[in-house]
Amino acid sequence: MAAYADDASLGYARSLYFEANGFCEGGYEASWVRLQAGPVPLYFPNTASRVRSVRLHDLHHVLTGYDTTWTGESEIGAWEIGSGCADHWAAWLLNFNAVAIGLAIAPQATFHAFVRGRRTRNLYGGEFEEALLGERVGDMRRRLGLDRPTEVVPGDRARFVLVSIVSVATLAAVTALTVAPMLALVFWLRA
């Protein structure tokens, strides 16, 4: 997990996060988003709905300390689902996909992040505002309950099983909708 000082502003910590990950001011204005899957780059549209969510998602990375590796994205996806994505539909979709990947590569870390999310809050209850960037990291962590330890309680595993089922189904549907047309094109071109 990456660590950002409690006394830093969210704006400063976010700029360090962008720099550490090679993000150009979050890419909020880009038309397309690039995701690297091993040697294969994947591109998808940077919709207004995604930008609305990712502005807060980036702050969540700073506040939770989850990094941008495949495991870190699985953890933050599980944490955001556990704490709820409100009406951020792009966040729900992307996070369910991340959890499905997390089940394959880091199931324990993904589960523990989900449990942590169930005990804390996030920023999805509102909208991104520039004023958020002036807040102190430590103050926001305390406000969201991220400064407290979490433990597994009855019901967490059952809820995680339900989230896992939805996550795998979501990833299967997204994969089918994106890969099937590409495969059909390849077969058509070969015919």
CNS distance restraints for C-alpha pairs under 8 A (distance, minus, plus):
assign (resid   1 and name CA) (resid  65 and name CA) 4.83 0.50 0.50
assign (resid   1 and name CA) (resid  66 and name CA) 5.00 0.50 0.50
assign (resid   1 and name CA) (resid  67 and name CA) 5.73 0.50 0.50
assign (resid   1 and name CA) (resid  72 and name CA) 7.81 0.50 0.50
assign (resid   2 and name CA) (resid  62 and name CA) 7.69 0.50 0.50
assign (resid   2 and name CA) (resid  65 and name CA) 4.67 0.50 0.50
assign (resid   2 and name CA) (resid  66 and name CA) 6.34 0.50 0.50
assign (resid   2 and name CA) (resid  67 and name CA) 6.04 0.50 0.50
assign (resid   3 and name CA) (resid  62 and name CA) 7.63 0.50 0.50
assign (resid   3 and name CA) (resid  65 and name CA) 5.64 0.50 0.50
assign (resid   4 and name CA) (resid   8 and name CA) 7.26 0.50 0.50
assign (resid   4 and name CA) (resid  13 and name CA) 6.13 0.50 0.50
assign (resid   4 and name CA) (resid  62 and name CA) 6.59 0.50 0.50
assign (resid   4 and name CA) (resid  63 and name CA) 7.69 0.50 0.50
assign (resid   4 and name CA) (resid  65 and name CA) 7.46 0.50 0.50
assign (resid   4 and name CA) (resid 137 and name CA) 7.46 0.50 0.50
assign (resid   5 and name CA) (resid  13 and name CA) 7.78 0.50 0.50
assign (resid   5 and name CA) (resid 137 and name CA) 6.89 0.50 0.50
assign (resid   5 and name CA) (resid 138 and name CA) 7.40 0.50 0.50
assign (resid   6 and name CA) (resid 136 and name CA) 6.54 0.50 0.50
assign (resid   6 and name CA) (resid 137 and name CA) 4.77 0.50 0.50
assign (resid   6 and name CA) (resid 138 and name CA) 3.86 0.50 0.50
assign (resid   6 and name CA) (resid 139 and name CA) 7.34 0.50 0.50
assign (resid   7 and name CA) (resid 136 and name CA) 5.68 0.50 0.50
assign (resid   7 and name CA) (resid 137 and name CA) 6.21 0.50 0.50
assign (resid   7 and name CA) (resid 138 and name CA) 6.16 0.50 0.50
assign (resid   8 and name CA) (resid  12 and name CA) 6.39 0.50 0.50
assign (resid   8 and name CA) (resid  13 and name CA) 6.26 0.50 0.50
assign (resid   8 and name CA) (resid 136 and name CA) 5.60 0.50 0.50
assign (resid   8 and name CA) (resid 137 and name CA) 5.81 0.50 0.50
assign (resid   8 and name CA) (resid 138 and name CA) 7.87 0.50 0.50
assign (resid   9 and name CA) (resid  13 and name CA) 6.19 0.50 0.50
assign (resid   9 and name CA) (resid 133 and name CA) 6.36 0.50 0.50
assign (resid   9 and name CA) (resid 134 and name CA) 5.46 0.50 0.50
assign (resid   9 and name CA) (resid 135 and name CA) 5.47 0.50 0.50
assign (resid   9 and name CA) (resid 136 and name CA) 4.37 0.50 0.50
assign (resid   9 and name CA) (resid 137 and name CA) 5.76 0.50 0.50
assign (resid  10 and name CA) (resid  14 and name CA) 5.82 0.50 0.50
assign (resid  10 and name CA) (resid  59 and name CA) 7.19 0.50 0.50
assign (resid  10 and name CA) (resid  62 and name CA) 7.63 0.50 0.50
assign (resid  10 and name CA) (resid 132 and name CA) 7.01 0.50 0.50
assign (resid  10 and name CA) (resid 133 and name CA) 4.66 0.50 0.50
assign (resid  10 and name CA) (resid 134 and name CA) 6.15 0.50 0.50
assign (resid  10 and name CA) (resid 135 and name CA) 5.77 0.50 0.50
assign (resid  10 and name CA) (resid 136 and name CA) 5.83 0.50 0.50
assign (resid  10 and name CA) (resid 137 and name CA) 5.43 0.50 0.50
assign (resid  11 and name CA) (resid  15 and name CA) 6.24 0.50 0.50
assign (resid  11 and name CA) (resid 132 and name CA) 7.79 0.50 0.50
assign (resid  11 and name CA) (resid 133 and name CA) 4.14 0.50 0.50
assign (resid  11 and name CA) (resid 134 and name CA) 6.22 0.50 0.50
assign (resid  11 and name CA) (resid 135 and name CA) 7.93 0.50 0.50
assign (resid  12 and name CA) (resid  16 and name CA) 6.41 0.50 0.50
assign (resid  12 and name CA) (resid 133 and name CA) 7.69 0.50 0.50
assign (resid  13 and name CA) (resid  17 and name CA) 6.19 0.50 0.50
assign (resid  13 and name CA) (resid  62 and name CA) 6.62 0.50 0.50
assign (resid  13 and name CA) (resid 137 and name CA) 7.73 0.50 0.50
assign (resid  14 and name CA) (resid  18 and name CA) 6.13 0.50 0.50
assign (resid  14 and name CA) (resid  58 and name CA) 7.24 0.50 0.50
assign (resid  14 and name CA) (resid  59 and name CA) 6.57 0.50 0.50
assign (resid  14 and name CA) (resid  62 and name CA) 6.41 0.50 0.50
assign (resid  15 and name CA) (resid  19 and name CA) 6.15 0.50 0.50
assign (resid  15 and name CA) (resid  25 and name CA) 7.45 0.50 0.50
assign (resid  16 and name CA) (resid  20 and name CA) 6.00 0.50 0.50
assign (resid  17 and name CA) (resid  21 and name CA) 6.21 0.50 0.50
assign (resid  17 and name CA) (resid  62 and name CA) 6.93 0.50 0.50
assign (resid  18 and name CA) (resid  22 and name CA) 5.89 0.50 0.50
assign (resid  18 and name CA) (resid  23 and name CA) 4.67 0.50 0.50
assign (resid  18 and name CA) (resid  24 and name CA) 6.67 0.50 0.50
assign (resid  18 and name CA) (resid  25 and name CA) 6.31 0.50 0.50
assign (resid  18 and name CA) (resid  26 and name CA) 6.45 0.50 0.50
assign (resid  19 and name CA) (resid  23 and name CA) 6.22 0.50 0.50
assign (resid  19 and name CA) (resid  24 and name CA) 7.77 0.50 0.50
assign (resid  21 and name CA) (resid  68 and name CA) 7.48 0.50 0.50
assign (resid  23 and name CA) (resid  27 and name CA) 6.58 0.50 0.50
assign (resid  26 and name CA) (resid  55 and name CA) 7.74 0.50 0.50
assign (resid  26 and name CA) (resid  58 and name CA) 7.79 0.50 0.50
assign (resid  27 and name CA) (resid  33 and name CA) 7.86 0.50 0.50
assign (resid  28 and name CA) (resid  46 and name CA) 7.78 0.50 0.50
assign (resid  28 and name CA) (resid  51 and name CA) 5.83 0.50 0.50
assign (resid  28 and name CA) (resid  55 and name CA) 7.67 0.50 0.50
assign (resid  30 and name CA) (resid  46 and name CA) 6.62 0.50 0.50
assign (resid  31 and name CA) (resid  45 and name CA) 6.13 0.50 0.50
assign (resid  31 and name CA) (resid  46 and name CA) 5.28 0.50 0.50
assign (resid  31 and name CA) (resid  47 and name CA) 7.67 0.50 0.50
assign (resid  32 and name CA) (resid  43 and name CA) 6.30 0.50 0.50
assign (resid  32 and name CA) (resid  44 and name CA) 5.62 0.50 0.50
assign (resid  32 and name CA) (resid  45 and name CA) 4.54 0.50 0.50
assign (resid  32 and name CA) (resid  46 and name CA) 4.89 0.50 0.50
assign (resid  33 and name CA) (resid  43 and name CA) 5.48 0.50 0.50
assign (resid  33 and name CA) (resid  44 and name CA) 5.40 0.50 0.50
assign (resid  33 and name CA) (resid  45 and name CA) 6.10 0.50 0.50
assign (resid  33 and name CA) (resid  46 and name CA) 5.65 0.50 0.50
assign (resid  34 and name CA) (resid  41 and name CA) 6.47 0.50 0.50
assign (resid  34 and name CA) (resid  42 and name CA) 5.65 0.50 0.50
assign (resid  34 and name CA) (resid  43 and name CA) 4.62 0.50 0.50
assign (resid  34 and name CA) (resid  44 and name CA) 6.82 0.50 0.50
assign (resid  35 and name CA) (resid  41 and name CA) 5.77 0.50 0.50
assign (resid  35 and name CA) (resid  42 and name CA) 5.02 0.50 0.50
assign (resid  35 and name CA) (resid  43 and name CA) 6.21 0.50 0.50
assign (resid  36 and name CA) (resid  40 and name CA) 5.96 0.50 0.50
assign (resid  36 and name CA) (resid  41 and name CA) 4.50 0.50 0.50
assign (resid  36 and name CA) (resid  42 and name CA) 6.04 0.50 0.50
assign (resid  37 and name CA) (resid  41 and name CA) 5.99 0.50 0.50
assign (resid  37 and name CA) (resid  42 and name CA) 6.94 0.50 0.50
assign (resid  46 and name CA) (resid  50 and name CA) 6.17 0.50 0.50
assign (resid  46 and name CA) (resid  51 and name CA) 6.69 0.50 0.50
assign (resid  47 and name CA) (resid  51 and name CA) 6.29 0.50 0.50
assign (resid  48 and name CA) (resid  52 and name CA) 6.07 0.50 0.50
assign (resid  49 and name CA) (resid  53 and name CA) 6.46 0.50 0.50
assign (resid  49 and name CA) (resid  88 and name CA) 7.33 0.50 0.50
assign (resid  49 and name CA) (resid  89 and name CA) 7.31 0.50 0.50
assign (resid  49 and name CA) (resid  90 and name CA) 5.85 0.50 0.50
assign (resid  50 and name CA) (resid  54 and name CA) 5.90 0.50 0.50
assign (resid  50 and name CA) (resid  90 and name CA) 5.25 0.50 0.50
assign (resid  50 and name CA) (resid  91 and name CA) 7.06 0.50 0.50
assign (resid  51 and name CA) (resid  55 and name CA) 6.11 0.50 0.50
assign (resid  52 and name CA) (resid  56 and name CA) 7.43 0.50 0.50
assign (resid  52 and name CA) (resid  88 and name CA) 7.70 0.50 0.50
assign (resid  52 and name CA) (resid 127 and name CA) 7.59 0.50 0.50
assign (resid  52 and name CA) (resid 128 and name CA) 7.37 0.50 0.50
assign (resid  53 and name CA) (resid  57 and name CA) 6.05 0.50 0.50
assign (resid  53 and name CA) (resid  88 and name CA) 6.00 0.50 0.50
assign (resid  53 and name CA) (resid  90 and name CA) 6.69 0.50 0.50
assign (resid  53 and name CA) (resid  91 and name CA) 5.88 0.50 0.50
assign (resid  53 and name CA) (resid 124 and name CA) 7.56 0.50 0.50
assign (resid  54 and name CA) (resid  58 and name CA) 5.84 0.50 0.50
assign (resid  54 and name CA) (resid  91 and name CA) 7.64 0.50 0.50
assign (resid  55 and name CA) (resid  59 and name CA) 6.89 0.50 0.50
assign (resid  55 and name CA) (resid 128 and name CA) 6.43 0.50 0.50
assign (resid  56 and name CA) (resid  60 and name CA) 6.26 0.50 0.50
assign (resid  56 and name CA) (resid 123 and name CA) 6.33 0.50 0.50
assign (resid  56 and name CA) (resid 124 and name CA) 6.92 0.50 0.50
assign (resid  56 and name CA) (resid 127 and name CA) 7.83 0.50 0.50
assign (resid  56 and name CA) (resid 128 and name CA) 6.17 0.50 0.50
assign (resid  57 and name CA) (resid  61 and name CA) 6.43 0.50 0.50
assign (resid  58 and name CA) (resid  62 and name CA) 6.69 0.50 0.50
assign (resid  59 and name CA) (resid  63 and name CA) 6.19 0.50 0.50
assign (resid  60 and name CA) (resid  64 and name CA) 5.83 0.50 0.50
assign (resid  60 and name CA) (resid  65 and name CA) 7.94 0.50 0.50
assign (resid  60 and name CA) (resid  76 and name CA) 7.74 0.50 0.50
assign (resid  60 and name CA) (resid 122 and name CA) 7.33 0.50 0.50
assign (resid  60 and name CA) (resid 123 and name CA) 7.68 0.50 0.50
assign (resid  61 and name CA) (resid  65 and name CA) 5.54 0.50 0.50
assign (resid  61 and name CA) (resid  66 and name CA) 5.37 0.50 0.50
assign (resid  61 and name CA) (resid  67 and name CA) 6.54 0.50 0.50
assign (resid  61 and name CA) (resid  76 and name CA) 7.13 0.50 0.50
assign (resid  62 and name CA) (resid  66 and name CA) 7.47 0.50 0.50
assign (resid  62 and name CA) (resid 137 and name CA) 7.96 0.50 0.50
assign (resid  63 and name CA) (resid 137 and name CA) 6.56 0.50 0.50
assign (resid  63 and name CA) (resid 140 and name CA) 7.55 0.50 0.50
assign (resid  63 and name CA) (resid 141 and name CA) 6.08 0.50 0.50
assign (resid  63 and name CA) (resid 146 and name CA) 7.77 0.50 0.50
assign (resid  64 and name CA) (resid  76 and name CA) 7.83 0.50 0.50
assign (resid  64 and name CA) (resid 141 and name CA) 7.89 0.50 0.50
assign (resid  64 and name CA) (resid 146 and name CA) 7.03 0.50 0.50
assign (resid  66 and name CA) (resid  72 and name CA) 5.02 0.50 0.50
assign (resid  66 and name CA) (resid  73 and name CA) 7.24 0.50 0.50
assign (resid  66 and name CA) (resid  75 and name CA) 6.74 0.50 0.50
assign (resid  66 and name CA) (resid  76 and name CA) 6.11 0.50 0.50
assign (resid  67 and name CA) (resid  71 and name CA) 7.94 0.50 0.50
assign (resid  67 and name CA) (resid  72 and name CA) 4.62 0.50 0.50
assign (resid  67 and name CA) (resid  73 and name CA) 6.81 0.50 0.50
assign (resid  68 and name CA) (resid  72 and name CA) 5.20 0.50 0.50
assign (resid  68 and name CA) (resid  73 and name CA) 5.47 0.50 0.50
assign (resid  69 and name CA) (resid  73 and name CA) 6.06 0.50 0.50
assign (resid  70 and name CA) (resid  74 and name CA) 6.19 0.50 0.50
assign (resid  70 and name CA) (resid 101 and name CA) 7.88 0.50 0.50
assign (resid  70 and name CA) (resid 102 and name CA) 7.60 0.50 0.50
assign (resid  71 and name CA) (resid  75 and name CA) 6.15 0.50 0.50
assign (resid  71 and name CA) (resid 102 and name CA) 6.24 0.50 0.50
assign (resid  71 and name CA) (resid 105 and name CA) 6.96 0.50 0.50
assign (resid  71 and name CA) (resid 106 and name CA) 6.18 0.50 0.50
assign (resid  71 and name CA) (resid 109 and name CA) 7.77 0.50 0.50
assign (resid  71 and name CA) (resid 110 and name CA) 7.79 0.50 0.50
assign (resid  72 and name CA) (resid  76 and name CA) 6.15 0.50 0.50
assign (resid  73 and name CA) (resid  77 and name CA) 5.90 0.50 0.50
assign (resid  73 and name CA) (resid  98 and name CA) 6.29 0.50 0.50
assign (resid  74 and name CA) (resid  78 and name CA) 6.16 0.50 0.50
assign (resid  74 and name CA) (resid  95 and name CA) 7.52 0.50 0.50
assign (resid  74 and name CA) (resid  98 and name CA) 4.64 0.50 0.50
assign (resid  74 and name CA) (resid  99 and name CA) 5.09 0.50 0.50
assign (resid  74 and name CA) (resid 100 and name CA) 7.87 0.50 0.50
assign (resid  74 and name CA) (resid 101 and name CA) 6.61 0.50 0.50
assign (resid  74 and name CA) (resid 102 and name CA) 4.77 0.50 0.50
assign (resid  74 and name CA) (resid 106 and name CA) 7.88 0.50 0.50
assign (resid  74 and name CA) (resid 110 and name CA) 6.01 0.50 0.50
assign (resid  75 and name CA) (resid  79 and name CA) 6.06 0.50 0.50
assign (resid  75 and name CA) (resid  98 and name CA) 7.99 0.50 0.50
assign (resid  75 and name CA) (resid  99 and name CA) 7.40 0.50 0.50
assign (resid  75 and name CA) (resid 102 and name CA) 7.22 0.50 0.50
assign (resid  75 and name CA) (resid 109 and name CA) 6.40 0.50 0.50
assign (resid  75 and name CA) (resid 110 and name CA) 4.79 0.50 0.50
assign (resid  75 and name CA) (resid 111 and name CA) 7.94 0.50 0.50
assign (resid  75 and name CA) (resid 113 and name CA) 5.25 0.50 0.50
assign (resid  75 and name CA) (resid 114 and name CA) 7.37 0.50 0.50
assign (resid  76 and name CA) (resid  80 and name CA) 5.95 0.50 0.50
assign (resid  76 and name CA) (resid  95 and name CA) 7.88 0.50 0.50
assign (resid  76 and name CA) (resid 113 and name CA) 6.88 0.50 0.50
assign (resid  77 and name CA) (resid  81 and name CA) 6.21 0.50 0.50
assign (resid  77 and name CA) (resid  94 and name CA) 7.53 0.50 0.50
assign (resid  77 and name CA) (resid  95 and name CA) 4.23 0.50 0.50
assign (resid  77 and name CA) (resid  96 and name CA) 6.93 0.50 0.50
assign (resid  77 and name CA) (resid  98 and name CA) 5.63 0.50 0.50
assign (resid  77 and name CA) (resid  99 and name CA) 6.00 0.50 0.50
assign (resid  78 and name CA) (resid  82 and name CA) 5.97 0.50 0.50
assign (resid  78 and name CA) (resid  95 and name CA) 6.69 0.50 0.50
assign (resid  78 and name CA) (resid  96 and name CA) 7.73 0.50 0.50
assign (resid  78 and name CA) (resid  98 and name CA) 7.56 0.50 0.50
assign (resid  78 and name CA) (resid  99 and name CA) 5.71 0.50 0.50
assign (resid  78 and name CA) (resid 110 and name CA) 5.94 0.50 0.50
assign (resid  78 and name CA) (resid 111 and name CA) 7.21 0.50 0.50
assign (resid  78 and name CA) (resid 113 and name CA) 5.70 0.50 0.50
assign (resid  78 and name CA) (resid 114 and name CA) 4.53 0.50 0.50
assign (resid  78 and name CA) (resid 117 and name CA) 7.27 0.50 0.50
assign (resid  79 and name CA) (resid  83 and name CA) 6.10 0.50 0.50
assign (resid  79 and name CA) (resid 113 and name CA) 4.85 0.50 0.50
assign (resid  79 and name CA) (resid 114 and name CA) 4.52 0.50 0.50
assign (resid  79 and name CA) (resid 115 and name CA) 7.28 0.50 0.50
assign (resid  79 and name CA) (resid 116 and name CA) 6.32 0.50 0.50
assign (resid  79 and name CA) (resid 117 and name CA) 4.23 0.50 0.50
assign (resid  79 and name CA) (resid 118 and name CA) 7.52 0.50 0.50
assign (resid  80 and name CA) (resid  84 and name CA) 5.70 0.50 0.50
assign (resid  80 and name CA) (resid  85 and name CA) 6.20 0.50 0.50
assign (resid  80 and name CA) (resid  95 and name CA) 7.27 0.50 0.50
assign (resid  80 and name CA) (resid 114 and name CA) 7.57 0.50 0.50
assign (resid  80 and name CA) (resid 117 and name CA) 6.20 0.50 0.50
assign (resid  80 and name CA) (resid 122 and name CA) 7.15 0.50 0.50
assign (resid  81 and name CA) (resid  85 and name CA) 6.10 0.50 0.50
assign (resid  81 and name CA) (resid  92 and name CA) 6.94 0.50 0.50
assign (resid  81 and name CA) (resid  95 and name CA) 6.80 0.50 0.50
assign (resid  81 and name CA) (resid  96 and name CA) 7.72 0.50 0.50
assign (resid  81 and name CA) (resid 114 and name CA) 6.91 0.50 0.50
assign (resid  81 and name CA) (resid 117 and name CA) 7.08 0.50 0.50
assign (resid  82 and name CA) (resid 113 and name CA) 7.89 0.50 0.50
assign (resid  82 and name CA) (resid 114 and name CA) 4.82 0.50 0.50
assign (resid  82 and name CA) (resid 115 and name CA) 6.54 0.50 0.50
assign (resid  82 and name CA) (resid 116 and name CA) 7.31 0.50 0.50
assign (resid  82 and name CA) (resid 117 and name CA) 4.24 0.50 0.50
assign (resid  82 and name CA) (resid 118 and name CA) 4.58 0.50 0.50
assign (resid  83 and name CA) (resid 114 and name CA) 7.82 0.50 0.50
assign (resid  83 and name CA) (resid 117 and name CA) 4.31 0.50 0.50
assign (resid  83 and name CA) (resid 118 and name CA) 5.03 0.50 0.50
assign (resid  83 and name CA) (resid 119 and name CA) 7.21 0.50 0.50
assign (resid  83 and name CA) (resid 120 and name CA) 6.03 0.50 0.50
assign (resid  83 and name CA) (resid 121 and name CA) 5.34 0.50 0.50
assign (resid  83 and name CA) (resid 122 and name CA) 6.26 0.50 0.50
assign (resid  84 and name CA) (resid 117 and name CA) 7.89 0.50 0.50
assign (resid  84 and name CA) (resid 121 and name CA) 7.79 0.50 0.50
assign (resid  84 and name CA) (resid 122 and name CA) 7.55 0.50 0.50
assign (resid  84 and name CA) (resid 124 and name CA) 7.51 0.50 0.50
assign (resid  85 and name CA) (resid  89 and name CA) 7.48 0.50 0.50
assign (resid  85 and name CA) (resid  91 and name CA) 6.39 0.50 0.50
assign (resid  85 and name CA) (resid  92 and name CA) 6.13 0.50 0.50
assign (resid  85 and name CA) (resid 124 and name CA) 5.50 0.50 0.50
assign (resid  85 and name CA) (resid 125 and name CA) 7.47 0.50 0.50
assign (resid  86 and name CA) (resid 124 and name CA) 5.95 0.50 0.50
assign (resid  86 and name CA) (resid 125 and name CA) 5.92 0.50 0.50
assign (resid  87 and name CA) (resid 124 and name CA) 7.73 0.50 0.50
assign (resid  87 and name CA) (resid 125 and name CA) 7.95 0.50 0.50
assign (resid  88 and name CA) (resid  92 and name CA) 6.58 0.50 0.50
assign (resid  88 and name CA) (resid 124 and name CA) 6.86 0.50 0.50
assign (resid  89 and name CA) (resid  93 and name CA) 6.30 0.50 0.50
assign (resid  90 and name CA) (resid  94 and name CA) 6.06 0.50 0.50
assign (resid  91 and name CA) (resid  95 and name CA) 5.74 0.50 0.50
assign (resid  92 and name CA) (resid  96 and name CA) 6.05 0.50 0.50
assign (resid  93 and name CA) (resid  97 and name CA) 6.48 0.50 0.50
assign (resid  93 and name CA) (resid 170 and name CA) 7.48 0.50 0.50
assign (resid  94 and name CA) (resid  98 and name CA) 6.25 0.50 0.50
assign (resid  95 and name CA) (resid  99 and name CA) 6.11 0.50 0.50
assign (resid  96 and name CA) (resid 100 and name CA) 6.33 0.50 0.50
assign (resid  96 and name CA) (resid 163 and name CA) 7.68 0.50 0.50
assign (resid  96 and name CA) (resid 166 and name CA) 7.09 0.50 0.50
assign (resid  96 and name CA) (resid 167 and name CA) 4.40 0.50 0.50
assign (resid  96 and name CA) (resid 168 and name CA) 7.68 0.50 0.50
assign (resid  96 and name CA) (resid 170 and name CA) 6.56 0.50 0.50
assign (resid  96 and name CA) (resid 171 and name CA) 7.31 0.50 0.50
assign (resid  97 and name CA) (resid 101 and name CA) 6.47 0.50 0.50
assign (resid  97 and name CA) (resid 167 and name CA) 5.74 0.50 0.50
assign (resid  97 and name CA) (resid 168 and name CA) 7.29 0.50 0.50
assign (resid  97 and name CA) (resid 170 and name CA) 6.39 0.50 0.50
assign (resid  97 and name CA) (resid 171 and name CA) 5.08 0.50 0.50
assign (resid  98 and name CA) (resid 102 and name CA) 6.11 0.50 0.50
assign (resid  98 and name CA) (resid 167 and name CA) 7.88 0.50 0.50
assign (resid  99 and name CA) (resid 103 and name CA) 6.16 0.50 0.50
assign (resid  99 and name CA) (resid 110 and name CA) 6.80 0.50 0.50
assign (resid  99 and name CA) (resid 164 and name CA) 7.00 0.50 0.50
assign (resid  99 and name CA) (resid 167 and name CA) 6.07 0.50 0.50
assign (resid 100 and name CA) (resid 104 and name CA) 6.95 0.50 0.50
assign (resid 100 and name CA) (resid 164 and name CA) 6.55 0.50 0.50
assign (resid 100 and name CA) (resid 167 and name CA) 5.01 0.50 0.50
assign (resid 100 and name CA) (resid 168 and name CA) 5.10 0.50 0.50
assign (resid 100 and name CA) (resid 171 and name CA) 6.64 0.50 0.50
assign (resid 101 and name CA) (resid 105 and name CA) 6.40 0.50 0.50
assign (resid 102 and name CA) (resid 106 and name CA) 4.99 0.50 0.50
assign (resid 102 and name CA) (resid 107 and name CA) 5.64 0.50 0.50
assign (resid 102 and name CA) (resid 109 and name CA) 7.94 0.50 0.50
assign (resid 102 and name CA) (resid 110 and name CA) 5.74 0.50 0.50
assign (resid 103 and name CA) (resid 107 and name CA) 4.36 0.50 0.50
assign (resid 103 and name CA) (resid 110 and name CA) 6.88 0.50 0.50
assign (resid 103 and name CA) (resid 164 and name CA) 7.58 0.50 0.50
assign (resid 106 and name CA) (resid 110 and name CA) 6.07 0.50 0.50
assign (resid 107 and name CA) (resid 111 and name CA) 6.06 0.50 0.50
assign (resid 108 and name CA) (resid 112 and name CA) 6.15 0.50 0.50
assign (resid 109 and name CA) (resid 113 and name CA) 6.13 0.50 0.50
assign (resid 110 and name CA) (resid 114 and name CA) 6.26 0.50 0.50
assign (resid 111 and name CA) (resid 115 and name CA) 6.32 0.50 0.50
assign (resid 111 and name CA) (resid 160 and name CA) 6.93 0.50 0.50
assign (resid 112 and name CA) (resid 116 and name CA) 6.15 0.50 0.50
assign (resid 113 and name CA) (resid 117 and name CA) 6.15 0.50 0.50
assign (resid 114 and name CA) (resid 118 and name CA) 6.36 0.50 0.50
assign (resid 114 and name CA) (resid 160 and name CA) 7.33 0.50 0.50
assign (resid 115 and name CA) (resid 119 and name CA) 6.70 0.50 0.50
assign (resid 115 and name CA) (resid 150 and name CA) 7.31 0.50 0.50
assign (resid 115 and name CA) (resid 151 and name CA) 7.39 0.50 0.50
assign (resid 115 and name CA) (resid 152 and name CA) 6.48 0.50 0.50
assign (resid 115 and name CA) (resid 156 and name CA) 6.56 0.50 0.50
assign (resid 116 and name CA) (resid 120 and name CA) 6.42 0.50 0.50
assign (resid 116 and name CA) (resid 150 and name CA) 5.82 0.50 0.50
assign (resid 116 and name CA) (resid 151 and name CA) 7.79 0.50 0.50
assign (resid 117 and name CA) (resid 121 and name CA) 6.87 0.50 0.50
assign (resid 119 and name CA) (resid 145 and name CA) 7.48 0.50 0.50
assign (resid 119 and name CA) (resid 150 and name CA) 6.84 0.50 0.50
assign (resid 120 and name CA) (resid 144 and name CA) 5.73 0.50 0.50
assign (resid 120 and name CA) (resid 145 and name CA) 5.03 0.50 0.50
assign (resid 120 and name CA) (resid 146 and name CA) 6.22 0.50 0.50
assign (resid 121 and name CA) (resid 144 and name CA) 4.78 0.50 0.50
assign (resid 121 and name CA) (resid 145 and name CA) 6.59 0.50 0.50
assign (resid 122 and name CA) (resid 144 and name CA) 6.09 0.50 0.50
assign (resid 123 and name CA) (resid 127 and name CA) 7.67 0.50 0.50
assign (resid 128 and name CA) (resid 132 and name CA) 7.22 0.50 0.50
assign (resid 129 and name CA) (resid 133 and name CA) 7.84 0.50 0.50
assign (resid 130 and name CA) (resid 134 and name CA) 7.63 0.50 0.50
assign (resid 131 and name CA) (resid 135 and name CA) 7.24 0.50 0.50
assign (resid 135 and name CA) (resid 139 and name CA) 7.14 0.50 0.50
assign (resid 135 and name CA) (resid 140 and name CA) 6.87 0.50 0.50
assign (resid 136 and name CA) (resid 140 and name CA) 6.30 0.50 0.50
assign (resid 137 and name CA) (resid 141 and name CA) 6.15 0.50 0.50
assign (resid 138 and name CA) (resid 142 and name CA) 6.22 0.50 0.50
assign (resid 139 and name CA) (resid 143 and name CA) 6.15 0.50 0.50
assign (resid 140 and name CA) (resid 144 and name CA) 6.13 0.50 0.50
assign (resid 141 and name CA) (resid 145 and name CA) 6.05 0.50 0.50
assign (resid 141 and name CA) (resid 146 and name CA) 4.91 0.50 0.50
assign (resid 141 and name CA) (resid 147 and name CA) 5.95 0.50 0.50
assign (resid 142 and name CA) (resid 146 and name CA) 5.90 0.50 0.50
assign (resid 142 and name CA) (resid 147 and name CA) 5.48 0.50 0.50
assign (resid 152 and name CA) (resid 156 and name CA) 6.37 0.50 0.50
assign (resid 155 and name CA) (resid 159 and name CA) 6.18 0.50 0.50
assign (resid 156 and name CA) (resid 160 and name CA) 6.09 0.50 0.50
assign (resid 157 and name CA) (resid 161 and name CA) 6.16 0.50 0.50
assign (resid 158 and name CA) (resid 162 and name CA) 6.48 0.50 0.50
assign (resid 159 and name CA) (resid 163 and name CA) 6.25 0.50 0.50
assign (resid 160 and name CA) (resid 164 and name CA) 5.92 0.50 0.50
assign (resid 161 and name CA) (resid 165 and name CA) 6.24 0.50 0.50
assign (resid 162 and name CA) (resid 166 and name CA) 6.35 0.50 0.50
assign (resid 163 and name CA) (resid 167 and name CA) 5.94 0.50 0.50
assign (resid 164 and name CA) (resid 168 and name CA) 6.13 0.50 0.50
assign (resid 165 and name CA) (resid 169 and name CA) 6.19 0.50 0.50
assign (resid 166 and name CA) (resid 170 and name CA) 5.98 0.50 0.50
assign (resid 167 and name CA) (resid 171 and name CA) 6.15 0.50 0.50
assign (resid 168 and name CA) (resid 172 and name CA) 6.08 0.50 0.50
assign (resid 169 and name CA) (resid 173 and name CA) 6.15 0.50 0.50
assign (resid 170 and name CA) (resid 174 and name CA) 6.12 0.50 0.50
assign (resid 171 and name CA) (resid 175 and name CA) 5.93 0.50 0.50
assign (resid 172 and name CA) (resid 176 and name CA) 6.02 0.50 0.50
assign (resid 173 and name CA) (resid 177 and name CA) 6.09 0.50 0.50
assign (resid 174 and name CA) (resid 178 and name CA) 6.16 0.50 0.50
assign (resid 175 and name CA) (resid 179 and name CA) 5.55 0.50 0.50
assign (resid 175 and name CA) (resid 180 and name CA) 7.68 0.50 0.50
assign (resid 176 and name CA) (resid 180 and name CA) 5.35 0.50 0.50
assign (resid 177 and name CA) (resid 181 and name CA) 7.02 0.50 0.50
assign (resid 178 and name CA) (resid 182 and name CA) 6.91 0.50 0.50
assign (resid 179 and name CA) (resid 183 and name CA) 6.13 0.50 0.50
assign (resid 180 and name CA) (resid 184 and name CA) 6.10 0.50 0.50
assign (resid 181 and name CA) (resid 185 and name CA) 6.18 0.50 0.50
assign (resid 182 and name CA) (resid 186 and name CA) 6.29 0.50 0.50
assign (resid 183 and name CA) (resid 187 and name CA) 6.20 0.50 0.50
assign (resid 184 and name CA) (resid 188 and name CA) 6.01 0.50 0.50
assign (resid 185 and name CA) (resid 189 and name CA) 6.04 0.50 0.50
assign (resid 186 and name CA) (resid 190 and name CA) 6.20 0.50 0.50
assign (resid 187 and name CA) (resid 191 and name CA) 6.15 0.50 0.50
